[in-house]
Amino acid sequence: MARTEKIVLKRLRASYPKLFERDTMSGKYGCDLLIRKDDPQLDAFKRVCDLVAKDCRDCNPKKAIKMELLTDGAEKAEELSGYFIIKAKTNQDSIRNNVFRRTEMGLVQVEDDGSFYGGCNCEASVSVHWYDFEGKVGLHVLLNGICQTEGGEPFGSDGSAKSDFEDGYEEEDPV
């Protein structure tokens, strides 16, 4: 049986959260999890990946294993150069019931109201699992649940769009 290892990661930032509707490209729910490159949790995450990879190799000794679980944020955008990206996905509709916000009153389930946004700080429960499907063997990260912790600057927010238009209208030659 395929080995699955679960880990809870803290002090993350969410990017491209698709937690209440499936992504149109992949057909899955998910979220890119940003973890700082100097975060000590990375060692624990890598150990979990190594355990699952060993099990996968033992079961599939002659197949090449795809293990692209961490992407360097610098490859995606300059402002992400201090982060690694973990793509956590799931096919399970139940993920919509496993999205929370930590408040003074405890954990509160989050509805699809736009309050869970790209850039918010979060924690995530993920499982590293190996697959052997249609001749391809590899590891992937399953999203079990996610919890918004506190604020976090939304990505792409550099002020109000209103300020872009406040100077008024001046007819200029567009050429």
BAFI-3210 file (N, C-alpha, C; in Angstrom, 3 decimals, decimal comma, padded with zeros to 6 digits):
// residues 175
n [1|2|3|4|5|6|7|8|9|10|11|12|13|14|15|16|17|18|19|20|21|22|23|24|25|26|27|28|29|30|31|32|33|34|35|36|37|38|39|40|41|42|43|44|45|46|47|48|49|50|51|52|53|54|55|56|57|58|59|60|61|62|63|64|65|66|67|68|69|70|71|72|73|74|75|76|77|78|79|80|81|82|83|84|85|86|87|88|89|90|91|92|93|94|95|96|97|98|99|100|101|102|103|104|105|106|107|108|109|110|111|112|113|114|115|116|117|118|119|120|121|122|123|124|125|126|127|128|129|130|131|132|133|134|135|136|137|138|139|140|141|142|143|144|145|146|147|148|149|150|151|152|153|154|155|156|157|158|159|160|161|162|163|164|165|166|167|168|169|170|171|172|173|174|175]
n.u [000,847|000,470|002,484|001,557|002,220|001,447|001,603|001,554|001,838|002,997|002,935|002,684|001,997|-000,844|-001,469|-003,090|-005,613|-007,926|-010,410|-013,102|-014,225|-013,567|-010,445|-010,276|-008,469|-007,060|-009,079|-009,208|-009,359|-007,425|-004,344|-001,588|001,089|003,115|006,266|008,771|012,177|014,060|012,751|012,503|010,725|010,909|012,873|011,598|009,453|010,841|011,973|009,666|008,893|011,099|010,763|008,385|009,189|011,172|009,631|008,149|010,161|010,979|008,753|008,600|011,059|012,221|011,315|011,369|011,059|008,914|009,529|008,822|008,193|008,727|008,950|011,086|010,394|011,500|011,628|009,119|008,286|009,825|009,260|008,732|011,074|012,168|010,869|009,730|007,511|004,783|002,685|-000,409|-003,024|-006,365|-008,893|-011,142|-014,381|-014,966|-013,080|-014,038|-015,334|-013,291|-011,924|-010,725|-010,733|-008,657|-009,666|-010,220|-012,138|-011,692|-011,524|-013,128|-015,335|-014,780|-016,699|-017,499|-016,799|-014,976|-013,114|-010,885|-007,932|-005,446|-002,311|-002,933|-002,058|-001,439|-002,049|-001,498|-002,748|-001,293|-000,759|001,787|002,008|002,501|002,167|001,225|000,356|-001,031|001,468|003,130|005,079|005,259|005,466|003,049|001,390|-001,201|-003,935|-005,306|-006,623|-007,050|-006,107|-006,748|-004,684|-003,721|-004,392|-002,320|-000,861|-002,744|-001,964|-000,882|-002,020|-001,627|-002,626|-005,543|-007,668|-009,109|-007,463|-005,929|-007,417|-008,068|-006,885|-008,287|-009,649|-007,797|-007,511|-005,443|-003,063|-003,185|-001,092]
n.v [-001,189|002,271|004,704|007,378|010,467|012,769|016,275|019,280|022,534|025,700|029,332|030,246|031,658|032,186|031,535|031,986|030,745|028,199|027,181|026,836|026,443|024,479|024,581|025,872|024,932|022,630|021,213|020,746|021,405|023,684|025,235|027,373|027,196|029,323|029,204|030,408|030,484|030,190|028,952|026,752|024,615|023,596|021,614|019,511|019,075|018,226|015,868|014,305|014,091|012,636|010,187|009,214|009,109|007,126|004,859|004,798|004,325|001,791|000,299|000,721|000,121|000,345|002,549|006,000|008,675|011,356|014,239|016,963|018,931|021,284|024,547|027,102|030,294|032,528|031,890|032,397|035,038|038,140|039,249|037,008|035,785|035,059|032,785|029,332|027,464|025,422|023,332|022,496|020,280|018,941|016,530|016,301|017,246|017,832|019,571|022,117|022,263|022,315|024,678|027,221|029,975|031,423|032,803|035,017|033,654|031,073|028,443|029,193|028,221|028,987|030,576|030,768|033,638|035,359|036,095|034,575|034,935|035,475|035,943|036,084|035,150|031,854|028,466|025,048|021,767|019,090|016,236|014,132|012,102|009,186|008,285|006,007|006,076|005,443|004,704|006,697|007,800|009,328|011,954|013,778|016,621|016,596|018,571|018,800|020,464|023,946|026,932|030,223|032,551|035,271|038,438|039,676|040,953|041,491|039,987|041,876|044,249|047,451|049,799|051,866|051,510|053,716|055,915|055,912|057,241|059,723|062,140|063,324|063,953|064,359|065,262|063,603|063,006|059,819|058,583]
n.w [000,000|-000,705|000,814|002,915|004,308|006,808|007,537|009,415|008,497|009,463|009,633|006,933|003,667|001,680|-001,757|-004,818|-003,948|-004,383|-003,076|-002,783|-005,202|-008,059|-009,774|-013,025|-014,897|-013,846|-012,639|-009,971|-006,409|-004,443|-003,267|-003,518|-001,404|000,340|001,690|003,776|002,765|004,754|006,799|009,524|009,358|006,840|006,751|008,140|006,407|004,119|005,119|005,470|002,785|001,825|003,211|002,058|-000,602|-000,465|000,123|-002,203|-004,119|-003,269|-003,956|-006,661|-008,211|-010,755|-012,059|-012,974|-010,674|-010,235|-008,512|-007,882|-005,654|-004,322|-005,415|-006,449|-005,429|-006,659|-009,323|-010,208|-009,502|-008,689|-006,157|-004,706|-004,103|-001,633|-000,874|-000,980|-003,030|-002,408|-004,019|-003,205|-003,561|-004,092|-004,871|-003,465|-002,579|000,004|001,011|001,107|003,513|005,267|005,661|007,565|009,955|012,323|015,308|018,138|019,498|018,855|016,382|013,331|010,837|007,454|005,026|001,525|000,978|-000,001|001,857|002,323|000,931|-001,653|-000,363|002,288|005,653|006,816|007,994|007,161|006,712|005,290|003,161|002,059|-000,682|-002,658|-006,116|-008,716|-011,733|-014,800|-015,868|-014,921|-012,242|-009,103|-006,582|-004,723|-003,208|-001,018|-000,110|003,004|004,798|005,690|007,390|008,040|009,585|010,579|009,190|006,644|003,791|000,918|-002,216|-005,002|-004,198|-004,379|-003,505|-004,067|-006,884|-007,490|-007,019|-009,297|-011,147|-010,184|-010,944|-012,920|-016,205|-019,073|-022,316|-024,447|-027,019|-028,138|-029,424]
ca.u [000,000|001,234|002,692|001,140|002,666|000,776|002,341|000,892|002,805|002,537|003,635|002,657|001,126|-001,642|-001,428|-004,039|-006,498|-009,129|-010,867|-014,550|-014,579|-012,445|-009,654|-010,766|-007,441|-006,733|-010,280|-009,007|-009,279|-006,054|-003,750|-000,131|001,516|004,432|007,011|010,049|013,307|014,820|011,849|012,954|009,756|011,304|013,591|010,599|008,720|011,732|012,083|008,426|009,001|012,092|010,155|007,427|009,963|011,822|008,586|007,817|011,279|010,941|007,648|008,765|012,510|012,698|010,679|011,830|010,069|008,768|009,509|008,878|007,249|009,082|009,363|011,723|009,540|012,202|011,324|007,774|008,209|010,906|008,817|008,642|012,419|012,472|009,943|009,482|006,080|004,282|001,366|-001,224|-004,291|-007,220|-010,112|-012,228|-015,298|-015,009|-012,137|-014,813|-015,699|-012,046|-011,294|-011,018|-010,046|-008,373|-010,125|-010,125|-013,135|-011,312|-011,602|-014,419|-015,346|-014,862|-017,587|-016,991|-017,171|-013,836|-012,236|-009,635|-007,409|-004,028|-001,505|-003,248|-001,225|-002,221|-001,474|-002,127|-002,539|-001,067|-000,219|002,622|001,540|003,057|001,211|001,668|-000,846|-000,815|002,894|003,877|005,270|005,749|004,924|002,279|000,977|-002,655|-004,406|-006,315|-007,351|-006,269|-006,609|-006,238|-004,264|-003,936|-004,172|-001,442|-001,109|-003,197|-001,075|-001,368|-002,686|-000,713|-003,463|-006,879|-007,775|-009,684|-006,368|-005,438|-008,279|-008,438|-006,313|-009,220|-009,517|-007,161|-007,427|-004,076|-002,875|-002,818|000,068]
ca.v [000,000|003,509|005,428|008,774|011,115|014,055|017,288|020,581|023,622|026,986|030,539|030,219|032,620|031,527|032,135|031,347|029,777|027,679|026,331|026,673|026,017|023,795|025,331|025,551|024,219|021,299|020,545|020,416|022,458|023,759|026,503|027,410|027,555|029,954|028,989|031,114|029,585|029,978|028,404|025,429|023,580|023,017|020,362|018,492|018,772|017,446|014,524|013,608|013,779|011,570|008,927|008,763|008,780|005,830|003,853|004,769|003,660|000,375|-000,330|000,972|000,287|000,557|003,723|007,334|009,292|012,805|014,769|018,419|019,380|022,648|025,413|028,334|031,441|033,466|031,495|032,884|036,496|038,693|039,440|035,694|035,195|034,541|031,699|028,171|027,270|024,048|023,257|021,508|020,135|017,819|016,307|016,107|018,363|018,101|020,630|023,340|022,219|022,296|025,989|027,871|031,196|031,422|034,039|035,005|032,695|029,745|028,239|029,458|027,755|030,085|030,375|031,326|035,057|036,141|036,494|033,813|035,575|035,335|036,840|035,955|034,235|030,648|027,172|024,039|020,346|018,465|014,875|013,800|010,798|008,819|007,725|005,247|006,227|005,430|004,620|007,799|007,622|010,553|012,389|015,017|017,137|016,666|019,555|018,236|021,575|025,172|027,850|031,587|032,939|036,700|039,342|039,411|041,896|040,819|040,119|042,780|045,435|048,574|050,990|051,845|051,847|055,055|056,888|055,924|058,078|060,951|063,342|063,880|063,544|065,308|064,660|063,533|062,256|058,469|058,081]
ca.w [000,000|-000,826|002,064|002,980|005,538|007,043|008,278|009,524|008,289|010,005|009,140|005,476|002,985|000,648|-003,090|-005,732|-003,284|-005,054|-001,978|-002,815|-006,551|-008,704|-010,740|-014,359|-015,661|-013,309|-012,143|-008,559|-005,405|-003,977|-002,876|-003,470|-000,057|000,325|002,927|003,705|002,509|005,986|007,809|009,969|008,969|005,559|007,012|008,470|005,173|003,253|005,703|005,123|001,344|001,670|003,671|001,054|-001,805|-000,235|-000,036|-003,641|-004,810|-002,901|-004,687|-008,097|-008,334|-012,121|-012,654|-012,541|-009,795|-010,337|-007,137|-007,931|-004,638|-003,932|-006,515|-005,985|-005,715|-007,542|-010,700|-010,529|-009,378|-007,870|-004,770|-004,058|-004,076|-000,309|-000,577|-001,807|-003,267|-002,332|-004,656|-002,500|-004,280|-003,734|-005,654|-002,511|-002,348|001,450|001,395|001,388|004,934|006,042|005,541|008,842|010,357|013,752|015,934|019,605|019,976|018,393|014,940|012,709|009,453|006,490|003,883|000,271|000,980|-000,466|002,966|002,233|-000,269|-001,941|000,456|003,720|006,435|007,077|008,346|006,304|006,935|003,987|003,149|000,909|-001,127|-003,960|-007,056|-009,877|-012,536|-016,244|-016,152|-014,308|-010,804|-008,492|-005,308|-004,760|-001,910|-000,885|000,863|003,902|005,401|005,721|008,414|007,981|010,930|010,779|008,068|005,519|002,698|-000,303|-003,370|-006,036|-003,656|-004,243|-003,344|-004,623|-008,302|-007,550|-007,107|-010,673|-011,983|-009,481|-011,544|-013,895|-017,595|-019,975|-023,635|-024,958|-028,240|-027,701|-030,162]
c.u [000,888|001,300|002,240|001,593|002,033|001,678|001,504|001,983|002,205|003,343|003,777|001,898|000,413|-001,490|-002,334|-004,937|-007,729|-009,728|-012,366|-015,069|-013,342|-011,743|-010,096|-009,753|-007,242|-007,971|-010,197|-009,145|-007,817|-005,613|-002,235|000,246|002,935|005,080|008,377|011,192|014,118|013,962|012,317|011,980|010,130|012,033|012,617|009,811|009,571|011,911|010,846|008,469|009,972|011,540|009,214|008,160|010,649|010,822|008,219|008,900|011,284|009,862|007,799|010,246|013,001|012,117|011,282|010,700|010,085|008,604|009,623|007,871|007,507|009,555|009,976|010,851|010,168|011,948|009,983|007,680|009,297|010,504|008,655|010,004|012,803|011,645|010,159|007,967|005,782|002,886|000,594|-002,601|-005,083|-008,378|-011,346|-013,075|-015,332|-014,030|-012,887|-015,246|-014,470|-011,222|-011,723|-010,288|-009,861|-008,783|-009,905|-011,071|-012,787|-011,386|-013,019|-014,326|-015,550|-015,798|-016,938|-017,429|-016,023|-012,868|-010,937|-009,020|-005,923|-003,242|-001,800|-002,293|-002,071|-001,356|-002,160|-001,772|-002,444|-000,563|000,618|002,314|002,238|001,987|001,937|000,435|-000,477|000,668|003,739|003,911|005,803|005,113|004,093|001,835|-000,544|-003,009|-005,526|-007,210|-006,435|-006,928|-005,938|-005,893|-004,487|-003,613|-003,270|-001,828|-001,572|-002,199|-001,716|-002,042|-001,659|-001,503|-004,798|-006,845|-008,344|-008,584|-005,773|-006,203|-008,601|-007,903|-007,240|-008,873|-008,862|-007,025|-006,005|-004,084|-002,402|-001,574|001,356]
c.v [001,247|004,230|006,877|009,320|012,493|014,973|018,564|021,644|024,932|028,112|030,535|031,443|031,855|032,272|031,321|030,334|029,463|026,665|026,048|026,314|025,413|024,735|024,910|024,764|022,782|020,514|020,174|021,653|022,564|025,157|026,356|027,926|028,105|029,776|029,644|030,111|029,292|029,385|027,006|024,289|022,909|021,697|019,232|018,091|017,898|016,025|013,688|013,186|012,627|010,214|008,354|008,356|007,427|004,696|003,689|004,033|002,155|-000,375|-000,216|001,145|000,634|001,804|005,012|007,999|010,804|013,358|016,287|018,997|020,811|023,408|026,665|029,508|032,437|033,135|032,056|034,408|036,977|038,833|038,126|035,035|034,641|033,324|030,497|028,062|025,778|024,062|022,122|021,469|018,963|017,729|016,315|017,369|018,759|019,185|021,910|023,407|022,274|023,560|026,795|029,196|031,114|032,791|033,948|033,979|031,261|029,657|028,452|028,970|028,944|029,682|030,996|032,789|035,955|036,531|035,702|034,193|035,294|036,394|036,700|034,951|033,023|029,517|026,161|022,638|019,709|017,041|014,712|012,342|010,448|008,166|006,936|005,167|006,335|005,481|005,729|007,592|008,925|010,819|013,635|015,367|017,298|017,694|018,929|019,322|022,771|026,145|029,207|032,022|034,422|037,417|038,845|040,324|041,134|041,026|041,047|044,020|046,532|049,871|050,787|052,190|053,253|056,098|056,954|056,912|059,435|062,228|063,985|063,447|064,659|064,613|064,740|062,798|060,862|057,919|058,547]
c.w [000,000|000,517|001,913|004,319|005,652|007,852|008,299|009,453|008,750|009,367|007,617|004,964|001,876|-000,675|-004,003|-005,032|-004,139|-004,093|-002,022|-004,205|-007,193|-009,683|-012,145|-015,181|-015,159|-012,880|-010,675|-007,683|-004,996|-003,622|-002,979|-002,092|-000,129|001,689|002,768|003,565|003,758|007,109|008,212|009,629|007,651|005,741|007,318|007,227|004,247|003,788|005,371|003,654|001,115|002,115|002,618|-000,226|-001,659|-000,432|-001,515|-004,428|-004,524|-003,702|-006,202|-008,428|-009,742|-012,774|-012,103|-011,755|-009,976|-008,920|-007,120|-006,945|-004,173|-005,175|-005,908|-006,407|-006,665|-009,015|-011,161|-010,516|-008,424|-006,398|-004,009|-003,886|-002,706|000,076|-001,497|-001,944|-003,211|-002,941|-003,989|-003,145|-003,740|-004,716|-004,762|-002,319|-000,868|001,878|001,740|002,847|005,841|005,831|006,773|008,976|011,875|014,307|017,436|020,208|019,579|016,881|014,444|011,265|008,526|005,361|002,653|000,161|000,537|000,630|003,015|000,900|-000,450|-001,188|001,941|004,372|006,807|007,610|007,445|006,772|005,553|004,184|001,893|000,575|-002,437|-004,809|-008,143|-010,765|-014,007|-016,607|-015,559|-012,801|-010,231|-007,149|-005,538|-003,348|-001,927|000,188|001,683|004,485|005,499|006,700|008,256|009,400|011,190|009,490|006,965|004,372|001,454|-001,443|-004,387|-005,515|-003,453|-004,162|-004,033|-006,106|-008,462|-007,715|-008,511|-011,542|-011,364|-010,113|-012,559|-015,298|-018,380|-021,311|-024,123|-026,274|-027,850|-028,382|-029,569]
res [m|a|r|t|e|k|i|v|l|k|r|l|r|a|s|y|p|k|l|f|e|r|d|t|m|s|g|k|y|g|c|d|l|l|i|r|k|d|d|p|q|l|d|a|f|k|r|v|c|d|l|v|a|k|d|c|r|d|c|n|p|k|k|a|i|k|m|e|l|l|t|d|g|a|e|k|a|e|e|l|s|g|y|f|i|i|k|a|k|t|n|q|d|s|i|r|n|n|v|f|r|r|t|e|m|g|l|v|q|v|e|d|d|g|s|f|y|g|g|c|n|c|e|a|s|v|s|v|h|w|y|d|f|e|g|k|v|g|l|h|v|l|l|n|g|i|c|q|t|e|g|g|e|p|f|g|s|d|g|s|a|k|s|d|f|e|d|g|y|e|e|e|d|p|v]
***
